[in-house]
Amino acid sequence: MALTHDDYTVAWICALPLEMAAASVMLDKTHNLLPKPSTDPNAYVLGELNGHYIVIACLPDGIYGTISASSVMAHMISTFPRVQFGLMVGIGGGVPSTSNDIRLGDVVVSKPVGRYSGVIQYDYGKAVQGGQFEPTGTLNKPPQTLLTHVAHLESREMIRKEGAISTIVHDVLDQNPDMKDRFSPPNQQSDYLFHSSYRHVDPESNCEKCDKGQLVCRPPRTTNTPHTHYGLIASGDQVIKDSETRDRLAQQHGILCFEMEAAGLMDGLPTLVIRGICDYCDSHKQKEWQGYAALTAAAYAKWLLSAMPVSLMTQGLTKNNSRMGHYMVPLGRNPRFVGRQNEITRLEELITMKDVPSKVAITGLGGVGKTQVALELAYRIRDRDTECSIFWLACTSYEVMEQTYLNIAQAVGLHDVKPAGVKEQVKRYLSSEQAGKWLLIFDNADDMDMWLSDNRAGPALEDFLPRSEQGRILFTTRNRKLAVELTSSNIIPIPDVDEHTALKILERSLVDKGLLQDHPTAVAVLEKLAFLPLAITQASAYINKNGLSLSTYFALLQEQEPEVVELLSEDFKDEGRYKDLQNPVITTWLISFKQIQRQDQLAADLLSFMACINPRNIPQTLLPIPTSRKRSIDALGLLNAYAFINSQDTGINLHRLVHIAMRNWLRQNALFSHWIQRAADQMRKVFPDDHYTNRGLWREYLPHALSLAYEDEFTAQWREYIDLIQNIADCLYEDGRWNEAEVLYTELTRIEQEETGPNHPFALASMAHLASTYWEQGRWNEAEKLELQVLEMRKAVLGAEHPDTLTIMANLALTYSAQGRWNEAEKLGLQVLEMRKTVLGAEHPNTLISMANLALTYWEQGQWDEAEKLGLQVFKMRKTVLGAEHPDTLSSMANLASTYSAQGRWDAAEKLGLQVLEMRKTVLGAEHPDTLTSMLNLASTYWKQGRWDEAEKLELQVLDMRKIVLGGEHPDTLISMHNLAYTWESQGKLQDALVLMEKCSELRNRTLGPNHPDAISSSHSLSDWKKDIHGSLPNESPPMAIIQPEGSHNVPEIAAKHTAAALVTQSLYEERMKSPYTPRRLIGSVSLRGSLVIWIRHFNLWLWNDQVYNSTLIDLNPRLKRCRVARRIARETVHDHRDVSLPGLSSDAPYADMAATSCTTLLQYLRNNIRNRGRNVSSRTSRTSTPLKAFSG
């Protein structure tokens, strides 16, 4: 079908004829011209690139600037109305700086920065104080689809320098030899950058006469490949030829490049600007770079469009409403890919056909080309089926996997997903029909523990694999055993390539094809590299970078071969990993490392240091960098140049293979222990203490500190680094990572007892830390045992009034409270409080902790007025002494909010609870156990208000996160289960509630013991619900034992029949009328028990009257709104007679025994139910000196 103007969707604008020439040769195919209106003066080139239909236009010769560009764009849009976005591609002037090493021939791509869209119009604005010029207004941003794919290319370059631009330029010049004179790259030695203050000497000639002593000293690049820079491009109608003006504007706005047209396009059509650097905006204009710069910019544009699948926007697919799949593959298609046709054909059959296995693995030696096979497969499927979503997950570490899952969640529209639950949510989505067709590719799935076992890093990844008839999963792995575990027998092995294919890979990888004329040497090199594709590629890169001949490289391999064999003899023992001693990848690495050693010893030292810690996200502040910033920049730059590391915002990433190989090299050279010690010394120097203000820093350092701590060479030296291990354990503790902290505290206790004796204060401190960890894990009996032991020894060694003795007493009191032994907790807590006031003072943080813990005990006993009074006092003092954002201050706020909720002051509880939750998210993090406690307490408040849907949403979230953070059997996790069950029961989801409560009851009885109040509460609730489910309630008519009353339904009148209790009931009624939460506040007192006897009798007599029922009971507990609760109490009143003597109750009162029984039932029900709606946060200390530790309960 003939093409029309409506088919062209991409505008490519050029300012110069040479730019248009560069653009034209980038097209895959040129189309015939179409007629255009007589009012359109533009000249066009039409064609397509990767399926995108493109219209290219150039500004009129000699008429440049923003106005001319705007006119060209306006005419183009009129003639081609379906154009969706534009590319402004051409040359520009670069702004080199210490932070941006911009060279001639590099490419600058516009990228939104701050309030700017990526292009800033520097000559349109106003002058401000200080002589500076401030641009006014903002230009339109490039379209989101372009920015997304630009970010995709930028991330790919961070992972690996692909040389895509150089490859495209090389291919274009080969295919168009007539362009070589004008567009070939000039000699790098002609790339002159003079100091800003130095002016060009002779305007009639080039820079031959300029003083070369004025050149800026820049290290030579190790490759001729142009670099790509992303940031602000300045646009205006004047040519910048003054380096000082350039620097002033650039420093003011962060500009990378100057040009003259883009500002005229941005508001007419969303446009991305791509500029090849041909000069430095100074008086030393160098026109010989213009052709090459135009070609590199056009090459980037081609690379970008080649990476963009043809979308609805660019191909006009709106006509058939086809669904476009998501495409998340971080690597570009390999233009050097050859061979493997049998394997790819078989994979395509397994992926695309129906009724085939849903999981497939490709296996083979590291470097054999598994990743490249999977990559080629991904691109072929994308080209064949645009409706199939393809997601690529690099399994280099658990952290990388977590981030990739977050990216997938964002791409498919799963919003507000938390890291703790993202894998489960992505699994759930992909398992649904909504996801459509998809292919998951797990690359480098080599770690057995990561996939099959729960470990410190997280749960087994196998548990998160989705299942769908529309989905397929592909693994690439070196580990055949893991492949069998994951896919059974659905495995396709990737064998070594043959000599012919290896020569093809080498030919496509070498810049100088003439090297292959030495065929015997080429074959000899390939044999030394074992015909391994990755090794061939790396060797080619080394030859290209250093300009070597094949014979020279072969000589290097010959010289290093014995050492290579020796170095690799022990390193790769894992199944499927480099069993052959001739390992070409490590051979290439070793040659490169020797080069680094000769060039920069600091770079080699940094590599040795990084080999001793986690290779991912290494903060630069952790490295032992010298005071000379230039030396460190040079050293890290050298490691970057060899692709051993790549630097990102999150830190430095060391290549995984380099990390393994470097460790092996250190061990073989008897240097590993030495570097472990140096790493430990550096870690001790920089690792912070556990003050809450250091949380961000210690979280950056912890992965590296833990990696170091468990090295065999380091564990033998723990005694020398007790202070460091203590700091690591403390920070783990503060982050709620108690299982990991327990391991370290246990070892510290053992070491201290051996070194100093069991009664030494240091040993007792370690025991106290360990006891506190048990407490946080819900192991209260173990905590109590250890605390009692520490208490007795501290009394003997330090004395009864020593602050450390008081600390362990306070912690013991809190343990009693957690066990439900509230009387003991209150007694011991009061004792500690009085002693701390005397010894430490009323405002000491430890004294405030005792006050807070005592308030918690009051709360547990239902003494909410006392809890509120003491809690307010602690909160105000902590806010003054510690600060508003200190974790202990936030604990006080949380406890106060819980008290308000218990009192029925739900608006105040909700307001304060929300405030605490947001502050804890900021200070502690969204997944910290204290933050989860705040979320659950807020849900409890919602529940009491009858806002069950809101409560359910929060409770589900907390339960999922607590299972991950704390474990499925932690007491706090069981509280979440208990509360969620009650919420479901309140919503009428009786069967779901029963199943969950049954599980909760079983776990509580097993882990806490059947006599623990929490276990009793769940068991009673379960028993009641089972009776309801199985229909054991009475009939709709009242039981025969209940006498229908006469007269009014007014409570005082009914109560007046029993004079012995009438006054108490009258008082209760009057108090209830004054305050809606009086009944709850009085629970547990003798007067309430007496009044409740009459109150419940009245309730039983009139349980069928909704008006009396609602007006009387709604303020006692919203849970009692459900009539079947009333029926249950009535039933128990009739059928469970006991002789109970209560003060204030006349013996002649009818149904006194039944009422007493109901009273007891209701009291137990209410106390258990209310107490379990969330968990307050308490504070514990276990320090030998200043109390730095705050514990959550």
C-alpha positions, 0 to 999 in steps of 0.5 A: 500500500502506498505511503501517505503523509499520515504514516510519518511520525518522527521529525528529524531536524538539521541545521546544516547540509552536512548534518542532513547528509549524516542523517540520510545515511542512517536510514535503513531505507529511503522512500520516494518523496510525497507532494507537498503544499506550495506554501511549504518551502522545506526540502525533505528526505523520507525514509524508515529506521527500525520501522519508524517512518521518519521525515528529515528537514534542514534549515535554509542554507545560511539562515540559522537560529531559533526563528528559522528552526521554528519556521521549518518545524511549523511547515513540517507539522502542517504537511505531516500532521501525524508527526508525534515528536522531533529529534534535533540532531547536529553539531554543537559547542561543548563545555568541558569541566572537571566534572564532565570530561567532554571531548571533540566528537562526544555526544551531548543529549538533552535531559531534564534537570531541575525546572528545566526541560533539558534545553535552556534559552540562555538569551531570553530572560532578565538581568538580576543582581550581581550581573547574572542573567536569569532565563524566564519561562520553561520550554516543553520537555521531550516526550516521555517515551523518548526520555524513557529510552534515553534513560535505558541507553544511559543505564546500558552504558553504565553497565557496559561500554558498548561502542554502539556509536563507533560501530555505526559510524564505522559501518556508515563510512565503510558503506559510503566511502565518499564520505570519509574525507569529510566525516572520518574522525580527525587525529585525537592530537588535534583536539585542543582545549586551551585555558579560558583566558588564552585567546586564539593568535591568528584568526586567519589560520588554525591553532598551529601558531597557538602556544601549546603551553596554554593547553589544559592538561587532560589524561589521554583516553584509552579508547577513541570511542566517543562518550555520551553526556546527558544534561542541559543544552543551552540554545540561543540566537548568537554563536558563543566564541568566548570561553569566559562567557561559556564558563560563566553561563555554564557554571550558573546553569550547569550547561554541557553544550551550546547551540542555536536552534533547539529553543525554537522547536521545543514548544512547537513539537516535543523534541529531543536534542542530540549534539555532536561536539565540534568545538569548545565555544571559544576563539579556537574554532576547529571546523575539521571536527564538524563532519565527524561530530555530525556523524556521531550525533546522527549515530546516537539518534540511530542507536536510540531509534533502533532501541525503541520498539515501534509503538502505537504512536510511531506506527499508527497502530491505533487502527487495529487497537493492538495491545503493546507489551512491555519491553525491559531489556537493559542490553542492546542487540549484539551486532556481532552475534553469529551462530547458535541457530539450532539452539535459538530455533529450539528455544523459539519453539519452546517459548512460542508454542502451546502445551510446552514446558513453561520453564526452560534453562540454557546452560554452559560454561561461563562466557560461552554466550548464554546471555547473548543467546537469550538476548538475541531470542528476546529481540527476535520475539519482540520483532515477531510479537509486539503484544508479548511483554519481555522482562530481563532480570540480572541475577547478580545479587539479591539487591539487584533483583529487588530493584528490578522487581520494583522497576517491573512493578512500576512498568506494569502499573502496580503503584505504592508497592513496598520493597518487602512485598514487591516480588509477591505482587509481581508474581500475583500480577503475572499469574493473572490473565490481565498480564497477557503474554510475557517472557521472564528472562533470569540471566546469570541464575547461578546461586543455589542459595539465592534460588532454593534456600531462605537466607540472610538476604531474603526468601528463596527466589523460587517461591516468587516464580509466577505461573500462567498459561500465557507466560514463559520463564527462561534461565541462563545459568552456569550451574546445571544442578540448579537448572535441573532443580528449576526446570527439571529436564527442560534444559538446552546446553550451549556448547563451545563454538567451532573454529569457523564461528570463532573466527567470525566473532573475532572478525566482527569484534576487531577494528582492524580487519586486516589483522585476520590476514595472519590466519595461523596466528589468529587460530592460535590465539583462539585456541589459547582462548578456548574458542570462548565467545566472551574471551574472544570479545574481551581479547579483541577489546584489549587489542583494539584499545592498545593497537596490538597485533595478533602476534603481540597479543599471542606472545602475552598469552604465551608469557602468562600461561603458566601463571594463569594456570597456577592462579586459577587452580583453586578458584572455580570449584563450583558446579558448572563454573570454569572447571578447566584450568585454561580460563580465557576470561580470567586470562584476559583479566589477569593481563589487564590487572598487570597493566593496572599494577604497572600504571597505578598502584593505588588503583590496584590497592583499591581493587584489593580492598574492594575484593574484601567487601561486598562488590555492589554499591560500594560508597566512595567514603568507605574506600581508603582514598588518599588526601590527593583527590586527583590521585583517587580520581585517576585511580578510579578512572583507570579501573573504570577504563578497564570496565572493572568497576562502574560508578552509579548514584548508589556507589561503585559496582565491582564486576562480579567476576573481577571480584572473585578473581581478585580474591583468588589472586590475593590468596595465591599471593598470600595477601588476602589476610593482609588486605582483610586486616586493612579493610577491617582497620578502615571499616573500624575507622569509618563505621558509625555508632548506632545514634539514630542520626547515623542511620543512613550512613550505617545502612550504606556500610552494613552490607560491606561490614557484614561481608567482611565480618564473616570472612574466615580470615577475619573471624579469627581476629574478632578479639582485636575488633570487638568494638567494630563487631559491637557497632555492627551488632548495635546498628543491626539491632536498631534496624530491627534485624534481630536475627542477625544481631543475635549471631553477633551478640552471642559471639561477643558474649562468648569472647568477652567471657573468655577474655575477661571472665563471666562476672566482668562488666563487659561480659555482663553488657554483652549478655544484656545485649543478647537478652534484649535481642531475645526480648525483641524476638519474642523469646521472653522466657530466654530473655528473663533467664538471662536478665535474672542472671545478669541482675544477680551478677551486677548486684554483686559486682557493681552494687544494687544502685549502679546504673547498669544494675538498674538498667537490667532491672528495668528490662526485666520489668518489661519482660514481665509485662510482655509475659502478662505478669503485670503486677510484678512488672508494675512493682519492679518498674516502680522500684527502678523508677524511684532508684533512677530518680535518686541516682540519675535524676528525674530528667535522665533518659534512663529515668524517662525510659522507666517512666515510659515502661511503667506507663505501659504497664498501667496501659496493659492493666487498663489503668488508662488515666494513669497511663495517660498522665505519666505518658504525657509527662514522659513525652514532654520531657523527652521532647525537651531532653532528646529532641522531637525526632528521637526514636524514644520521643516517637515511642512516647507519642505512639504510646500516647496515641494508643492510650487515647485510642483505649480511652475512646478518644479516637479522633485524637488517637488517629491524628497523633498516630498518623503524625507518629507514622509519618515521622517514623517512616522518615526517621526509621524507614518504612519497614522498621518494626516500630514503623509497622507497630505504628501502622497496626495501632492506627489500624486498631483505631480505625477498627474501633471507629467501625472503619473496618475496610481501612483497618483491613487494608493496613493490617494486611500490609503490616502482616505481610511485612512483619512476616518478612521482617520479623518472621511468621511466628514472632509475637508481633506477627501473631498480634497482626494475625489476631487483629486481622481475624477480628477485622474480618469477623467484623466485616462478616467474613466469618470463615476467613476469620475462623481459619486465621484465628485458628492458625493464630491460636495454634501458634500462640499456644505453641510459642507463648504457652497456653497460659499467656494472655495473648494465647488465652485471648485467641483461644477464647475468640476461636472457641466463641466463633466456632460455636457461632459457626456451628449454630449453637446460638439460641433460637430467636425467641428469648431463653425461658430463664430470661423474664420479660420486664415490665415498665420502662426500658430506662436503666435506672428504673430496672436497676432500682429493683435491686437496691444493694446495687442500684446506687452503683448502677445509677452512678455508672449510668450517669458517668456513661452519659457524661463520657462515652468511654467511662465503662472501658476506663473503669474495667477492673475496679470492684465498683465496675464489677458490681455495676456490670452485674446489674448492667448485664442483667438489664442487657440480657433482659432487653437484648432484643430491643435494638434501641436499648442495645445500641444506646447502651453498648455502642460506647462500651465496644463497637465489637458488641454491635453484632447481636450474636455477641449479645445472644452468646452472653445471654446463652452463657448467663442461662446455662453456666450458673455459679455461686459468685459473691460480689460486693454491692450485690444483694443476695436476693437479686434475681439471676445474680449468679447468671449475671455474675457469670456474664460479668466475668465473661464480658470482663475477660472478653473486653480486656483481652480484645482491647489489649490485643488491638495493636501493641504499644512501643516500650523502651529498653536499655542494656548499656553499661554506660549511657543509654543509647538503645531504644527497643520496641515492644 
